[in-house]
Amino acid sequence: MVKGGLIVFVGLFVFLTLISLLIPSRIVTTRAETVQADSLRLYNEIADLKNWKHWHPVFVQDSNKISFSSSTTNVNDYAAWESNNRKVKIVIVERSFPFIKVLLQSEGEDDVENILSLREVQEQGNMQVQWTSITKLKWYPWEKFSGIFIEKMSGSGFQSALTSLKIYVESHQ
């Protein structure tokens, strides 16, 4: 009886592991928002982490708990804070008009690469801000299966931040 249960358990584990190998190890989440603003004004808003307090929900809520690097225009600038007893840090790893690339570093988790980029749209005076997040997963079955839900969970946060950016920039021109 125990031997049969063990065989079924091992067989199920092997089956789930093989199925998880078919799930991609990179999850890409993309959200975009069209903003009526000058490209340089919009770029300055996303390229300086200290400006995120104007529009990013996390920075708006916890602006007094967030510490920033002394510089605001260099690569490796960062913003750091604590969330749920974990240290979280956003580090700018590349900054070149019309995009910035940042790493979201959370204690106990793998880094998540995020790219905020600007693109012109056909309508005069409008720019599209696109937020792309790339999450790399390990080969573990439970991590691969959890990756199915990452896009749903994080995508709404990106959209909320982009909507707040649109409202802020359009009302402060």
MARKENU-416098 format. One record per atom (N, C-alpha, C, O): residue in three letters; atom name; x, y, z. Coordinates in nm, 2 decimals, decimal comma. Example, Ala and Ser with C-alpha at 12.3 -4.5 7.8 and 13.67 -1.06 7.14 Angstrom:
  aa at     px     py     pz
 Ala  N   1,32  -0,57   0,78
 Ala CA   1,23  -0,45   0,78
 Ala  C   1,32  -0,33   0,78
 Ala  O   1,42  -0,33   0,85
 Ser  N   1,28  -0,22   0,71
 Ser CA   1,37  -0,11   0,71
 Ser  C   1,29   0,00   0,79
 Ser  O   1,34   0,11   0,80
END
This chain:
  aa at     px     py     pz
 Met  N   0,08  -0,12   0,00
 Met CA   0,00   0,00   0,00
 Met  C   0,09   0,13   0,00
 Met  O   0,07   0,21  -0,08
 Val  N   0,18   0,13   0,09
 Val CA   0,27   0,25   0,10
 Val  C   0,36   0,26  -0,02
 Val  O   0,39   0,36  -0,08
 Lys  N   0,41   0,14  -0,07
 Lys CA   0,49   0,13  -0,18
 Lys  C   0,42   0,18  -0,31
 Lys  O   0,47   0,26  -0,39
 Gly  N   0,29   0,15  -0,32
 Gly CA   0,21   0,19  -0,44
 Gly  C   0,19   0,34  -0,43
 Gly  O   0,20   0,41  -0,54
 Gly  N   0,16   0,40  -0,31
 Gly CA   0,14   0,54  -0,30
 Gly  C   0,27   0,62  -0,33
 Gly  O   0,26   0,72  -0,39
 Leu  N   0,38   0,56  -0,29
 Leu CA   0,51   0,63  -0,32
 Leu  C   0,54   0,63  -0,47
 Leu  O   0,59   0,73  -0,52
 Ile  N   0,51   0,52  -0,54
 Ile CA   0,53   0,51  -0,68
 Ile  C   0,44   0,61  -0,75
 Ile  O   0,48   0,68  -0,84
 Val  N   0,31   0,63  -0,71
 Val CA   0,22   0,72  -0,77
 Val  C   0,27   0,87  -0,74
 Val  O   0,27   0,95  -0,83
 Phe  N   0,32   0,89  -0,62
 Phe CA   0,37   1,03  -0,59
 Phe  C   0,49   1,06  -0,67
 Phe  O   0,50   1,17  -0,73
 Val  N   0,59   0,97  -0,68
 Val CA   0,71   0,99  -0,76
 Val  C   0,67   1,01  -0,91
 Val  O   0,72   1,10  -0,98
 Gly  N   0,58   0,93  -0,96
 Gly CA   0,53   0,94  -1,10
 Gly  C   0,47   1,07  -1,13
 Gly  O   0,49   1,13  -1,23
 Leu  N   0,38   1,12  -1,03
 Leu CA   0,32   1,25  -1,05
 Leu  C   0,42   1,36  -1,05
 Leu  O   0,41   1,45  -1,13
 Phe  N   0,52   1,35  -0,96
 Phe CA   0,62   1,45  -0,95
 Phe  C   0,70   1,46  -1,08
 Phe  O   0,73   1,57  -1,14
 Val  N   0,74   1,34  -1,14
 Val CA   0,81   1,34  -1,26
 Val  C   0,73   1,39  -1,38
 Val  O   0,78   1,47  -1,46
 Phe  N   0,60   1,36  -1,38
 Phe CA   0,51   1,41  -1,48
 Phe  C   0,50   1,56  -1,48
 Phe  O   0,50   1,63  -1,58
 Leu  N   0,48   1,61  -1,36
 Leu CA   0,46   1,76  -1,34
 Leu  C   0,59   1,83  -1,38
 Leu  O   0,59   1,94  -1,44
 Thr  N   0,71   1,77  -1,35
 Thr CA   0,84   1,83  -1,38
 Thr  C   0,85   1,83  -1,53
 Thr  O   0,90   1,93  -1,59
 Leu  N   0,81   1,72  -1,60
 Leu CA   0,82   1,72  -1,75
 Leu  C   0,73   1,82  -1,81
 Leu  O   0,77   1,89  -1,91
 Ile  N   0,61   1,84  -1,76
 Ile CA   0,51   1,94  -1,81
 Ile  C   0,57   2,08  -1,79
 Ile  O   0,56   2,16  -1,88
 Ser  N   0,63   2,10  -1,67
 Ser CA   0,68   2,23  -1,64
 Ser  C   0,80   2,27  -1,73
 Ser  O   0,82   2,39  -1,76
 Leu  N   0,87   2,18  -1,79
 Leu CA   0,97   2,21  -1,88
 Leu  C   0,92   2,27  -2,01
 Leu  O   1,00   2,33  -2,09
 Leu  N   0,79   2,25  -2,04
 Leu CA   0,73   2,31  -2,16
 Leu  C   0,69   2,45  -2,14
 Leu  O   0,67   2,53  -2,23
 Ile  N   0,69   2,50  -2,01
 Ile CA   0,65   2,63  -1,98
 Ile  C   0,78   2,72  -2,00
 Ile  O   0,88   2,68  -1,95
 Pro  N   0,76   2,84  -2,06
 Pro CA   0,88   2,92  -2,08
 Pro  C   0,95   2,96  -1,95
 Pro  O   0,88   2,98  -1,85
 Ser  N   1,08   2,98  -1,95
 Ser CA   1,15   3,02  -1,83
 Ser  C   1,16   3,17  -1,82
 Ser  O   1,22   3,22  -1,72
 Arg  N   1,11   3,25  -1,92
 Arg CA   1,10   3,39  -1,91
 Arg  C   0,96   3,44  -1,93
 Arg  O   0,89   3,40  -2,03
 Ile  N   0,91   3,52  -1,84
 Ile CA   0,78   3,57  -1,85
 Ile  C   0,79   3,72  -1,88
 Ile  O   0,86   3,80  -1,81
 Val  N   0,73   3,76  -1,99
 Val CA   0,74   3,90  -2,04
 Val  C   0,60   3,96  -2,02
 Val  O   0,50   3,92  -2,08
 Thr  N   0,59   4,07  -1,94
 Thr CA   0,47   4,14  -1,92
 Thr  C   0,49   4,28  -1,98
 Thr  O   0,58   4,35  -1,95
 Thr  N   0,39   4,32  -2,06
 Thr CA   0,40   4,45  -2,13
 Thr  C   0,27   4,53  -2,11
 Thr  O   0,16   4,47  -2,13
 Arg  N   0,28   4,65  -2,07
 Arg CA   0,16   4,74  -2,06
 Arg  C   0,20   4,88  -2,13
 Arg  O   0,32   4,91  -2,12
 Ala  N   0,11   4,95  -2,18
 Ala CA   0,14   5,08  -2,25
 Ala  C   0,02   5,17  -2,22
 Ala  O  -0,09   5,14  -2,19
 Glu  N   0,06   5,30  -2,23
 Glu CA  -0,04   5,41  -2,21
 Glu  C   0,00   5,52  -2,30
 Glu  O   0,12   5,56  -2,31
 Thr  N  -0,09   5,59  -2,37
 Thr CA  -0,07   5,70  -2,45
 Thr  C  -0,08   5,83  -2,37
 Thr  O  -0,18   5,85  -2,30
 Val  N   0,02   5,91  -2,38
 Val CA   0,02   6,04  -2,30
 Val  C   0,04   6,16  -2,39
 Val  O   0,12   6,15  -2,48
 Gln  N  -0,04   6,26  -2,37
 Gln CA  -0,02   6,38  -2,44
 Gln  C   0,08   6,47  -2,37
 Gln  O   0,05   6,54  -2,28
 Ala  N   0,20   6,46  -2,42
 Ala CA   0,31   6,53  -2,36
 Ala  C   0,43   6,53  -2,45
 Ala  O   0,44   6,45  -2,54
 Asp  N   0,52   6,63  -2,42
 Asp CA   0,65   6,64  -2,49
 Asp  C   0,74   6,52  -2,45
 Asp  O   0,74   6,48  -2,34
 Ser  N   0,81   6,46  -2,55
 Ser CA   0,89   6,34  -2,52
 Ser  C   1,00   6,37  -2,41
 Ser  O   1,02   6,28  -2,33
 Leu  N   1,06   6,49  -2,42
 Leu CA   1,17   6,52  -2,32
 Leu  C   1,11   6,53  -2,18
 Leu  O   1,16   6,48  -2,08
 Arg  N   0,99   6,60  -2,17
 Arg CA   0,92   6,61  -2,04
 Arg  C   0,89   6,48  -1,98
 Arg  O   0,91   6,45  -1,86
 Leu  N   0,84   6,39  -2,07
 Leu CA   0,80   6,26  -2,02
 Leu  C   0,92   6,17  -1,99
 Leu  O   0,92   6,10  -1,89
 Tyr  N   1,03   6,18  -2,06
 Tyr CA   1,15   6,11  -2,04
 Tyr  C   1,21   6,15  -1,90
 Tyr  O   1,25   6,07  -1,82
 Asn  N   1,21   6,28  -1,87
 Asn CA   1,26   6,33  -1,75
 Asn  C   1,18   6,28  -1,63
 Asn  O   1,23   6,26  -1,52
 Glu  N   1,05   6,26  -1,65
 Glu CA   0,97   6,21  -1,54
 Glu  C   1,00   6,06  -1,51
 Glu  O   1,00   6,02  -1,40
 Ile  N   1,03   5,98  -1,61
 Ile CA   1,06   5,84  -1,59
 Ile  C   1,21   5,81  -1,56
 Ile  O   1,24   5,71  -1,49
 Ala  N   1,30   5,90  -1,61
 Ala CA   1,44   5,87  -1,60
 Ala  C   1,50   5,91  -1,46
 Ala  O   1,61   5,86  -1,43
 Asp  N   1,42   5,99  -1,38
 Asp CA   1,47   6,03  -1,25
 Asp  C   1,38   5,96  -1,15
 Asp  O   1,27   5,99  -1,13
 Leu  N   1,44   5,87  -1,07
 Leu CA   1,36   5,80  -0,97
 Leu  C   1,30   5,89  -0,87
 Leu  O   1,19   5,85  -0,81
 Lys  N   1,36   6,00  -0,84
 Lys CA   1,30   6,09  -0,74
 Lys  C   1,16   6,15  -0,80
 Lys  O   1,08   6,19  -0,72
 Asn  N   1,15   6,15  -0,93
 Asn CA   1,02   6,20  -0,99
 Asn  C   0,91   6,09  -0,98
 Asn  O   0,79   6,13  -1,00
 Trp  N   0,94   5,97  -0,95
 Trp CA   0,84   5,87  -0,95
 Trp  C   0,74   5,89  -0,83
 Trp  O   0,63   5,84  -0,84
 Lys  N   0,78   5,97  -0,74
 Lys CA   0,69   6,00  -0,63
 Lys  C   0,57   6,08  -0,68
 Lys  O   0,46   6,09  -0,61
 His  N   0,58   6,14  -0,80
 His CA   0,46   6,21  -0,85
 His  C   0,36   6,12  -0,91
 His  O   0,24   6,16  -0,92
 Trp  N   0,40   6,00  -0,95
 Trp CA   0,30   5,91  -1,02
 Trp  C   0,30   5,76  -0,99
 Trp  O   0,20   5,70  -1,01
 His  N   0,41   5,71  -0,94
 His CA   0,41   5,56  -0,92
 His  C   0,35   5,53  -0,78
 His  O   0,39   5,59  -0,68
 Pro  N   0,25   5,44  -0,78
 Pro CA   0,17   5,42  -0,66
 Pro  C   0,26   5,38  -0,53
 Pro  O   0,23   5,43  -0,42
 Val  N   0,36   5,30  -0,55
 Val CA   0,44   5,26  -0,44
 Val  C   0,52   5,39  -0,38
 Val  O   0,53   5,41  -0,26
 Phe  N   0,57   5,47  -0,47
 Phe CA   0,64   5,59  -0,43
 Phe  C   0,55   5,69  -0,37
 Phe  O   0,59   5,77  -0,28
 Val  N   0,43   5,70  -0,42
 Val CA   0,33   5,80  -0,37
 Val  C   0,30   5,76  -0,23
 Val  O   0,30   5,85  -0,14
 Gln  N   0,27   5,64  -0,20
 Gln CA   0,23   5,59  -0,07
 Gln  C   0,34   5,60   0,03
 Gln  O   0,32   5,64   0,14
 Asp  N   0,46   5,55  -0,01
 Asp CA   0,57   5,54   0,09
 Asp  C   0,68   5,63   0,07
 Asp  O   0,79   5,60   0,10
 Ser  N   0,65   5,75   0,01
 Ser CA   0,76   5,85  -0,03
 Ser  C   0,85   5,88   0,09
 Ser  O   0,97   5,91   0,07
 Asn  N   0,79   5,89   0,21
 Asn CA   0,88   5,92   0,33
 Asn  C   0,96   5,80   0,37
 Asn  O   1,06   5,82   0,45
 Lys  N   0,94   5,68   0,33
 Lys CA   1,01   5,57   0,37
 Lys  C   1,12   5,52   0,27
 Lys  O   1,20   5,43   0,29
 Ile  N   1,12   5,59   0,15
 Ile CA   1,21   5,56   0,04
 Ile  C   1,33   5,64   0,05
 Ile  O   1,33   5,76   0,06
 Ser  N   1,45   5,57   0,04
 Ser CA   1,58   5,65   0,04
 Ser  C   1,63   5,64  -0,11
 Ser  O   1,62   5,54  -0,18
 Phe  N   1,69   5,75  -0,15
 Phe CA   1,75   5,76  -0,29
 Phe  C   1,90   5,77  -0,28
 Phe  O   1,96   5,82  -0,18
 Ser  N   1,96   5,73  -0,39
 Ser CA   2,11   5,75  -0,41
 Ser  C   2,13   5,90  -0,42
 Ser  O   2,03   5,98  -0,45
 Ser  N   2,25   5,95  -0,39
 Ser CA   2,27   6,09  -0,39
 Ser  C   2,26   6,15  -0,53
 Ser  O   2,22   6,27  -0,55
 Ser  N   2,30   6,08  -0,63
 Ser CA   2,29   6,13  -0,77
 Ser  C   2,15   6,10  -0,82
 Ser  O   2,08   6,01  -0,77
 Thr  N   2,11   6,17  -0,93
 Thr CA   1,98   6,14  -0,99
 Thr  C   1,99   6,12  -1,14
 Thr  O   1,89   6,10  -1,21
 Thr  N   2,11   6,13  -1,19
 Thr CA   2,13   6,12  -1,34
 Thr  C   2,23   6,02  -1,38
 Thr  O   2,26   6,02  -1,50
 Asn  N   2,27   5,93  -1,30
 Asn CA   2,37   5,84  -1,33
 Asn  C   2,31   5,70  -1,34
 Asn  O   2,21   5,67  -1,29
 Val  N   2,39   5,61  -1,41
 Val CA   2,36   5,47  -1,40
 Val  C   2,39   5,42  -1,26
 Val  O   2,48   5,47  -1,20
 Asn  N   2,32   5,32  -1,21
 Asn CA   2,33   5,27  -1,07
 Asn  C   2,27   5,36  -0,97
 Asn  O   2,28   5,33  -0,85
 Asp  N   2,19   5,46  -1,01
 Asp CA   2,11   5,53  -0,92
 Asp  C   2,01   5,43  -0,86
 Asp  O   1,97   5,34  -0,93
 Tyr  N   1,96   5,45  -0,74
 Tyr CA   1,86   5,36  -0,69
 Tyr  C   1,77   5,43  -0,59
 Tyr  O   1,79   5,54  -0,54
 Ala  N   1,66   5,36  -0,57
 Ala CA   1,56   5,39  -0,46
 Ala  C   1,54   5,26  -0,38
 Ala  O   1,53   5,16  -0,44
 Ala  N   1,55   5,28  -0,25
 Ala CA   1,54   5,16  -0,16
 Ala  C   1,43   5,18  -0,05
 Ala  O   1,42   5,29  -0,01
 Trp  N   1,36   5,08  -0,02
 Trp CA   1,26   5,08   0,09
 Trp  C   1,24   4,94   0,14
 Trp  O   1,29   4,84   0,09
 Glu  N   1,16   4,93   0,25
 Glu CA   1,12   4,80   0,30
 Glu  C   0,97   4,78   0,28
 Glu  O   0,89   4,87   0,30
 Ser  N   0,94   4,66   0,24
 Ser CA   0,80   4,62   0,21
 Ser  C   0,78   4,48   0,27
 Ser  O   0,86   4,38   0,23
 Asn  N   0,69   4,46   0,35
 Asn CA   0,66   4,33   0,41
 Asn  C   0,79   4,26   0,47
 Asn  O   0,82   4,15   0,45
 Asn  N   0,86   4,35   0,55
 Asn CA   0,99   4,30   0,61
 Asn  C   1,09   4,26   0,52
 Asn  O   1,18   4,18   0,56
 Arg  N   1,09   4,30   0,39
 Arg CA   1,19   4,27   0,29
 Arg  C   1,25   4,40   0,24
 Arg  O   1,18   4,50   0,22
 Lys  N   1,38   4,40   0,21
 Lys CA   1,44   4,52   0,15
 Lys  C   1,42   4,51   0,00
 Lys  O   1,44   4,41  -0,06
 Val  N   1,37   4,62  -0,05
 Val CA   1,34   4,63  -0,20
 Val  C   1,42   4,74  -0,25
 Val  O   1,44   4,85  -0,19
 Lys  N   1,47   4,72  -0,37
 Lys CA   1,55   4,83  -0,43
 Lys  C   1,53   4,83  -0,59
 Lys  O   1,52   4,73  -0,65
 Ile  N   1,52   4,95  -0,64
 Ile CA   1,51   4,97  -0,78
 Ile  C   1,64   5,04  -0,83
 Ile  O   1,67   5,14  -0,77
 Val  N   1,71   4,98  -0,92
 Val CA   1,84   5,03  -0,96
 Val  C   1,84   5,05  -1,11
 Val  O   1,80   4,97  -1,19
 Ile  N   1,88   5,17  -1,15
 Ile CA   1,88   5,21  -1,29
 Ile  C   2,01   5,15  -1,35
 Ile  O   2,12   5,18  -1,31
 Val  N   2,00   5,06  -1,45
 Val CA   2,12   4,99  -1,50
 Val  C   2,15   5,05  -1,64
 Val  O   2,26   5,03  -1,69
 Glu  N   2,06   5,11  -1,71
 Glu CA   2,08   5,18  -1,83
 Glu  C   1,99   5,29  -1,85
 Glu  O   1,87   5,28  -1,82
 Arg  N   2,04   5,40  -1,90
 Arg CA   1,96   5,52  -1,92
 Arg  C   2,00   5,59  -2,05
 Arg  O   2,12   5,64  -2,06
 Ser  N   1,92   5,58  -2,15
 Ser CA   1,95   5,64  -2,28
 Ser  C   1,82   5,67  -2,35
 Ser  O   1,74   5,58  -2,38
 Phe  N   1,80   5,80  -2,38
 Phe CA   1,68   5,84  -2,44
 Phe  C   1,65   5,76  -2,57
 Phe  O   1,74   5,75  -2,65
 Pro  N   1,54   5,70  -2,58
 Pro CA   1,41   5,72  -2,52
 Pro  C   1,37   5,61  -2,42
 Pro  O   1,25   5,58  -2,41
 Phe  N   1,46   5,55  -2,35
 Phe CA   1,43   5,44  -2,26
 Phe  C   1,52   5,44  -2,13
 Phe  O   1,63   5,50  -2,14
 Ile  N   1,47   5,37  -2,03
 Ile CA   1,55   5,34  -1,91
 Ile  C   1,53   5,19  -1,88
 Ile  O   1,42   5,14  -1,90
 Lys  N   1,63   5,13  -1,83
 Lys CA   1,62   4,99  -1,79
 Lys  C   1,66   4,99  -1,64
 Lys  O   1,76   5,04  -1,60
 Val  N   1,57   4,93  -1,56
 Val CA   1,59   4,92  -1,42
 Val  C   1,58   4,78  -1,37
 Val  O   1,51   4,69  -1,43
 Leu  N   1,64   4,74  -1,26
 Leu CA   1,63   4,61  -1,20
 Leu  C   1,55   4,63  -1,07
 Leu  O   1,58   4,72  -0,99
 Leu  N   1,45   4,55  -1,05
 Leu CA   1,38   4,54  -0,92
 Leu  C   1,44   4,43  -0,84
 Leu  O   1,44   4,31  -0,88
 Gln  N   1,51   4,47  -0,73
 Gln CA   1,57   4,37  -0,65
 Gln  C   1,50   4,36  -0,52
 Gln  O   1,49   4,46  -0,44
 Ser  N   1,45   4,24  -0,49
 Ser CA   1,38   4,22  -0,36
 Ser  C   1,45   4,10  -0,29
 Ser  O   1,48   4,00  -0,35
 Glu  N   1,47   4,13  -0,16
 Glu CA   1,54   4,03  -0,08
 Glu  C   1,48   3,89  -0,09
 Glu  O   1,36   3,88  -0,07
 Gly  N   1,56   3,79  -0,12
 Gly CA   1,51   3,65  -0,13
 Gly  C   1,44   3,61  -0,26
 Gly  O   1,39   3,50  -0,28
 Glu  N   1,44   3,71  -0,36
 Glu CA   1,39   3,68  -0,49
 Glu  C   1,49   3,71  -0,60
 Glu  O   1,58   3,79  -0,57
 Asp  N   1,47   3,66  -0,72
 Asp CA   1,56   3,69  -0,83
 Asp  C   1,52   3,83  -0,88
 Asp  O   1,41   3,88  -0,86
 Asp  N   1,62   3,90  -0,94
 Asp CA   1,60   4,04  -0,99
 Asp  C   1,50   4,03  -1,11
 Asp  O   1,50   3,93  -1,18
 Val  N   1,42   4,13  -1,12
 Val CA   1,33   4,14  -1,24
 Val  C   1,37   4,27  -1,32
 Val  O   1,38   4,38  -1,27
 Glu  N   1,39   4,24  -1,45
 Glu CA   1,43   4,35  -1,54
 Glu  C   1,31   4,43  -1,58
 Glu  O   1,21   4,36  -1,63
 Asn  N   1,31   4,56  -1,58
 Asn CA   1,20   4,64  -1,63
 Asn  C   1,26   4,74  -1,72
 Asn  O   1,36   4,80  -1,70
 Ile  N   1,18   4,77  -1,83
 Ile CA   1,22   4,87  -1,93
 Ile  C   1,10   4,96  -1,95
 Ile  O   0,99   4,92  -1,99
 Leu  N   1,13   5,09  -1,93
 Leu CA   1,03   5,19  -1,96
 Leu  C   1,08   5,26  -2,09
 Leu  O   1,19   5,32  -2,09
 Ser  N   1,00   5,26  -2,19
 Ser CA   1,04   5,32  -2,32
 Ser  C   0,93   5,41  -2,37
 Ser  O   0,81   5,40  -2,34
 Leu  N   0,97   5,51  -2,45
 Leu CA   0,88   5,61  -2,51
 Leu  C   0,88   5,58  -2,66
 Leu  O   0,98   5,55  -2,73
 Arg  N   0,76   5,60  -2,72
 Arg CA   0,75   5,58  -2,87
 Arg  C   0,65   5,69  -2,91
 Arg  O   0,55   5,72  -2,85
 Glu  N   0,68   5,75  -3,03
 Glu CA   0,59   5,84  -3,09
 Glu  C   0,47   5,77  -3,14
 Glu  O   0,48   5,66  -3,20
 Val  N   0,35   5,82  -3,13
 Val CA   0,23   5,77  -3,20
 Val  C   0,19   5,87  -3,30
 Val  O   0,24   5,98  -3,31
 Gln  N   0,10   5,83  -3,39
 Gln CA   0,07   5,91  -3,51
 Gln  C   0,00   6,04  -3,47
 Gln  O   0,01   6,14  -3,54
 Glu  N  -0,07   6,05  -3,36
 Glu CA  -0,14   6,17  -3,32
 Glu  C  -0,04   6,27  -3,28
 Glu  O   0,05   6,24  -3,20
 Gln  N  -0,05   6,39  -3,32
 Gln CA   0,04   6,50  -3,29
 Gln  C   0,05   6,53  -3,14
 Gln  O  -0,06   6,54  -3,08
 Gly  N   0,17   6,53  -3,09
 Gly CA   0,19   6,56  -2,95
 Gly  C   0,16   6,45  -2,85
 Gly  O   0,17   6,47  -2,73
 Asn  N   0,14   6,33  -2,90
 Asn CA   0,12   6,21  -2,81
 Asn  C   0,24   6,12  -2,82
 Asn  O   0,30   6,10  -2,92
 Met  N   0,27   6,07  -2,70
 Met CA   0,37   5,97  -2,69
 Met  C   0,31   5,84  -2,62
 Met  O   0,22   5,85  -2,54
 Gln  N   0,37   5,73  -2,65
 Gln CA   0,33   5,61  -2,59
 Gln  C   0,44   5,57  -2,49
 Gln  O   0,56   5,56  -2,53
 Val  N   0,40   5,54  -2,36
 Val CA   0,50   5,49  -2,26
 Val  C   0,47   5,35  -2,25
 Val  O   0,36   5,31  -2,22
 Gln  N   0,57   5,27  -2,27
 Gln CA   0,56   5,12  -2,26
 Gln  C   0,64   5,07  -2,14
 Gln  O   0,76   5,10  -2,13
 Trp  N   0,58   4,99  -2,06
 Trp CA   0,65   4,92  -1,95
 Trp  C   0,66   4,77  -1,98
 Trp  O   0,56   4,71  -1,99
 Thr  N   0,78   4,73  -1,99
 Thr CA   0,80   4,58  -2,02
 Thr  C   0,88   4,53  -1,90
 Thr  O   0,98   4,58  -1,86
 Ser  N   0,83   4,42  -1,85
 Ser CA   0,90   4,35  -1,73
 Ser  C   0,93   4,21  -1,78
 Ser  O   0,85   4,14  -1,84
 Ile  N   1,06   4,17  -1,75
 Ile CA   1,11   4,04  -1,78
 Ile  C   1,15   3,96  -1,66
 Ile  O   1,24   4,00  -1,59
 Thr  N   1,07   3,86  -1,63
 Thr CA   1,10   3,78  -1,51
 Thr  C   1,15   3,64  -1,55
 Thr  O   1,10   3,57  -1,64
 Lys  N   1,27   3,61  -1,50
 Lys CA   1,34   3,48  -1,53
 Lys  C   1,30   3,38  -1,42
 Lys  O   1,32   3,41  -1,30
 Leu  N   1,26   3,27  -1,46
 Leu CA   1,22   3,16  -1,37
 Leu  C   1,32   3,05  -1,36
 Leu  O   1,39   3,02  -1,47
 Lys  N   1,34   2,99  -1,25
 Lys CA   1,42   2,87  -1,24
 Lys  C   1,34   2,75  -1,30
 Lys  O   1,23   2,76  -1,33
 Trp  N   1,41   2,64  -1,31
 Trp CA   1,35   2,52  -1,37
 Trp  C   1,25   2,45  -1,28
 Trp  O   1,18   2,35  -1,32
 Tyr  N   1,25   2,48  -1,15
 Tyr CA   1,16   2,41  -1,05
 Tyr  C   1,02   2,41  -1,10
 Tyr  O   0,97   2,52  -1,14
 Pro  N   0,95   2,30  -1,09
 Pro CA   0,81   2,29  -1,14
 Pro  C   0,72   2,40  -1,07
 Pro  O   0,64   2,46  -1,13
 Trp  N   0,73   2,41  -0,94
 Trp CA   0,64   2,51  -0,86
 Trp  C   0,67   2,65  -0,91
 Trp  O   0,58   2,73  -0,91
 Glu  N   0,79   2,68  -0,94
 Glu CA   0,82   2,82  -0,99
 Glu  C   0,77   2,84  -1,13
 Glu  O   0,72   2,95  -1,16
 Lys  N   0,78   2,74  -1,22
 Lys CA   0,73   2,75  -1,35
 Lys  C   0,58   2,76  -1,35
 Lys  O   0,53   2,85  -1,43
 Phe  N   0,51   2,69  -1,27
 Phe CA   0,36   2,69  -1,26
 Phe  C   0,32   2,83  -1,20
 Phe  O   0,22   2,88  -1,24
 Ser  N   0,39   2,88  -1,11
 Ser CA   0,36   3,01  -1,05
 Ser  C   0,38   3,12  -1,16
 Ser  O   0,31   3,23  -1,15
 Gly  N   0,47   3,10  -1,25
 Gly CA   0,49   3,20  -1,36
 Gly  C   0,37   3,22  -1,45
 Gly  O   0,35   3,33  -1,51
 Ile  N   0,27   3,13  -1,45
 Ile CA   0,15   3,14  -1,52
 Ile  C   0,07   3,26  -1,47
 Ile  O   0,00   3,33  -1,54
 Phe  N   0,08   3,29  -1,34
 Phe CA   0,01   3,40  -1,27
 Phe  C   0,08   3,53  -1,26
 Phe  O   0,02   3,63  -1,23
 Ile  N   0,21   3,53  -1,29
 Ile CA   0,29   3,65  -1,28
 Ile  C   0,24   3,77  -1,36
 Ile  O   0,23   3,88  -1,32
 Glu  N   0,20   3,74  -1,49
 Glu CA   0,16   3,84  -1,58
 Glu  C   0,03   3,90  -1,53
 Glu  O   0,01   4,03  -1,54
 Lys  N  -0,06   3,83  -1,48
 Lys CA  -0,19   3,88  -1,42
 Lys  C  -0,16   3,97  -1,30
 Lys  O  -0,22   4,07  -1,29
 Met  N  -0,08   3,92  -1,21
 Met CA  -0,05   3,99  -1,08
 Met  C   0,02   4,12  -1,11
 Met  O  -0,02   4,23  -1,05
 Ser  N   0,13   4,12  -1,18
 Ser CA   0,21   4,24  -1,20
 Ser  C   0,16   4,33  -1,30
 Ser  O   0,18   4,45  -1,29
 Gly  N   0,09   4,28  -1,40
 Gly CA   0,04   4,37  -1,51
 Gly  C  -0,05   4,48  -1,46
 Gly  O  -0,04   4,59  -1,52
 Ser  N  -0,14   4,45  -1,37
 Ser CA  -0,23   4,55  -1,32
 Ser  C  -0,15   4,66  -1,25
 Ser  O  -0,19   4,78  -1,25
 Gly  N  -0,04   4,63  -1,18
 Gly CA   0,04   4,73  -1,11
 Gly  C   0,11   4,82  -1,21
 Gly  O   0,11   4,94  -1,19
 Phe  N   0,16   4,76  -1,32
 Phe CA   0,22   4,85  -1,42
 Phe  C   0,12   4,94  -1,49
 Phe  O   0,15   5,06  -1,51
 Gln  N   0,00   4,89  -1,52
 Gln CA  -0,10   4,97  -1,58
 Gln  C  -0,14   5,08  -1,49
 Gln  O  -0,17   5,19  -1,53
 Ser  N  -0,16   5,05  -1,36
 Ser CA  -0,19   5,16  -1,26
 Ser  C  -0,09   5,27  -1,26
 Ser  O  -0,12   5,38  -1,26
 Ala  N   0,04   5,23  -1,26
 Ala CA   0,15   5,33  -1,26
 Ala  C   0,15   5,41  -1,39
 Ala  O   0,17   5,53  -1,38
 Leu  N   0,13   5,35  -1,50
 Leu CA   0,12   5,42  -1,63
 Leu  C   0,00   5,52  -1,63
 Leu  O   0,02   5,63  -1,68
 Thr  N  -0,11   5,48  -1,58
 Thr CA  -0,23   5,56  -1,58
 Thr  C  -0,20   5,68  -1,49
 Thr  O  -0,24   5,79  -1,52
 Ser  N  -0,14   5,66  -1,37
 Ser CA  -0,10   5,77  -1,28
 Ser  C   0,00   5,87  -1,35
 Ser  O  -0,01   5,99  -1,33
 Leu  N   0,09   5,81  -1,42
 Leu CA   0,19   5,89  -1,50
 Leu  C   0,12   5,98  -1,60
 Leu  O   0,15   6,10  -1,61
 Lys  N   0,03   5,92  -1,67
 Lys CA  -0,05   6,00  -1,77
 Lys  C  -0,13   6,12  -1,70
 Lys  O  -0,12   6,23  -1,75
 Ile  N  -0,20   6,09  -1,60
 Ile CA  -0,28   6,19  -1,53
 Ile  C  -0,18   6,30  -1,47
 Ile  O  -0,21   6,42  -1,49
 Tyr  N  -0,07   6,26  -1,41
 Tyr CA   0,02   6,36  -1,36
 Tyr  C   0,08   6,45  -1,46
 Tyr  O   0,08   6,57  -1,45
 Val  N   0,13   6,39  -1,57
 Val CA   0,20   6,47  -1,67
 Val  C   0,11   6,56  -1,75
 Val  O   0,14   6,67  -1,77
 Glu  N  -0,01   6,50  -1,78
 Glu CA  -0,11   6,58  -1,85
 Glu  C  -0,16   6,70  -1,77
 Glu  O  -0,20   6,80  -1,83
 Ser  N  -0,17   6,68  -1,64
 Ser CA  -0,22   6,79  -1,56
 Ser  C  -0,11   6,89  -1,51
 Ser  O  -0,15   6,99  -1,45
 His  N   0,01   6,86  -1,53
 His CA   0,12   6,95  -1,49
 His  C   0,21   6,99  -1,61
 His  O   0,33   6,99  -1,60
 Gln  N   0,15   7,03  -1,71
 Gln CA   0,22   7,08  -1,83
 Gln  C   0,25   7,22  -1,83
 Gln  O   0,31   7,28  -1,92
END
